Amino acid sequence: MYKVFVNEKKLSINNSPTTVEKNIVYDGLTSLEIALDLLENTSTPEINVYGENPTEIWQEFSSLFKVIEAAGGIVLNKEKKILFIYRLGRWDLPKGKLEPNEKLNEAALREVEEETALKELEIEKFINTTYHIYKEKRDGKELKILKTTHWFKMNYTGIETPKPQIEEGITKVDWKTILEIENDVFPNTFQNIKLILKETLDF
């Protein structure tokens, strides 16, 4: 199953109906365009598009967008606290776009280092990939972007204090406990961040 967030609403691509409010049987590109329109322009909170081959449906869906690859980290310190950045009024995880010919793990380490100024980082494992959609204006045209972010669990072994990358709009970098994530971060973050945290940590 694939999950992608559109305006913070979830679109699932599956091989069968689910218990969500609206299920749409896949019948070509039109089915996907209808699902996107409902999520972008109505109050429908979640949609499941289903068909025999979810991978083929996902490939068709991806063809509607410019795909941008990114990578980031869920970083734990020796106290098992998690590293967060604060940007544009929301808590987020450090991440960023891949550079040309850069490997996913290299990009994840680089982005965490750049956004938090921490260097003694070790990748423990790859976790999963999240997807979300947004729009950008380039040369007077509106471009639809599918952001594909690959997440790695990391450990920080140093003792330095993290520092925000101000030029990227980051105003704070903080270590958070599980309780602080539930109380402070979850009410003020993105749905795909909640998703990857829940996959990684014990909530």
N, C-alpha and C positions, 0 to 999 in steps of 0.2 A: 504493500500500500504506500502511496505517496501522499504527503501532506504539504500544502503550500498556503501561505497566508496572504489574503487580499484585503487591504484595509483592516488588518487585524482580525479578519474573519477567515475561518478555515475551509479550504476546498480539499476534499480527499478524493483520490483516484483509486478505485478498489475493484475487486472482481465480483462483488455482490452488494445488494442493498444493506444499509446499516440503520441504526436507530435515530439518525439525525432527522431534523425537520423536513428536509427535502432531498430526495434521491432522484437522479436523472440517469436514465439508461443511455449509454454511449451510442450515438448514431452518427458518427462523423464529427467534423470540426464545428458544426453548428451547435452541437450539444455543449461543447466547451465554451463557445462564445456566449451562449445563453447563461451558463453557470457564472461566468465572469460578470456579465451584465447584472445579474441578480445580486451578486455580492457587492458590486461597486455602486449600484444605484437603488437598492431597496434595503429594507431592514432585515432581510433573511440572514440569520447568524452563521449558518453552516450548511454546506452542500456536499453531497457525495455523488460523484460521477462513477458509474460502474459498467464494466464490460468484461469480456472473456480474457482480454490480454491487457492488464494495467500498464505494462511496460510500453507497449505500442501507443496506448492512449497518452502516456506521459510524454513520449517523443513527439507526438502530434501537438500536445499542449505547449511544449517547450519551443516549438517552431514559431509560435505566435510572438515570441519575445527576443530581445537581445539578451543573451545569457552572460552574466558577469560572475566569475569565480572568485571566491574569497575564502579565507581561512582564519581561524581564531582559537583561543584557548580557554578552557576552564582550569584555572590555576589554583592549586591548594598549597598553603604554606605548612610549616611544621606543626602548627596548631590546628590544622585541618580547616582553616578559614578559606573562603573563596574570594578571589580578586575581581572587583568590579570597577568600571569606569562610569562617570556621570557626565552625560553629554546632551545638550539641548533639552534639559529638563527631565531626562529619564535615565534610569540605571541600565547599563548594558555590559556586555562582556567584550574584552579587547579582541579586535578582529580587523581585517582589511583585505583589500583586493590583491590578487596575485600579480606579481611582476612577470614580464615575458620570460618564459622557460624556467620559471621558479617551481620547485616542488611544493606540494601542499604543506608538508611538515615544516619546510624551511620558511614558507610564508607565514605560517601560524606563529612560529618562534619570533620572526622578525617583527610582526605586527604587535605582539604582546610587549616585546622589548621597546619598540618605538613609542607605544601609547602609555606605558607605565614606567619606563626607565629601569626596569629590572632585567638583570642579565643572567643570573645563575638559575636558568630554567632547564628542566629536563622533561621531554615528552614521555609519558607513561604508555598511552595508547590512543588510537583513533576511536572516536565515539560514534559520530553519525553526521549526517548532512541535513541542514535545514534549508527551506526555500521561502522566499517572500517576493512579492511583486510591488514595484513602485513605478512612478512616471518621472521622466526627466525631460527638460526642454533643451534641445541642441540645435543651433542654427535656425531657430524659429520653429522647429518641428517638435512635436511631442513623441517621445520615445518610450516604449514600454519595456521595462527591465525585469528579468527574472534573476534575482540574486541567489546564488547557490553558495552556501557557507559550510565549509568542512571543519568540524570541531575536533580538537584534541584535548585529552586530559593531560595536564602538566603538573609538575611539582616544582616549587621554588625552594631552593636550599640555602639561599643567602640570608643576610640580615639587613639589607638596605631598605630604606623607606621609599615606597613607590611615589612617583611624581607624574602629574598629568601632562599630556602633550597639548599644551594650551593652543598651539597653532592649528590643531585639528578640532578645536571646539570642546575639548575635554577639560572640565573644571575641577573634578575631584577623582581620586583613585583611592578606594577603601577596601580593606579586608572585611568580610562579613561572615558571621556564623550562620548555621542553618536557620536558627530562630530569627535572626535579623533579615535573612533572605525572605522568609515567609512574611514577616511583618512590614519590612521596609521596601524590599526590592519588588516582590511580586505585584503589589498594588500599583507600581510605577515603572513597568518595563514592557517589553514586547512579547507577543504570544510565542514566537519561536524561541525566545530566550527562556521562557518558562518551560517549554517543551524539552529543550536540550538539558536544562538543569534537572528536570525530573527524571530524565533518562540516565543521568550521570550520578546523581546524589540520592541519598536515602531520606525522602520526605514522607 
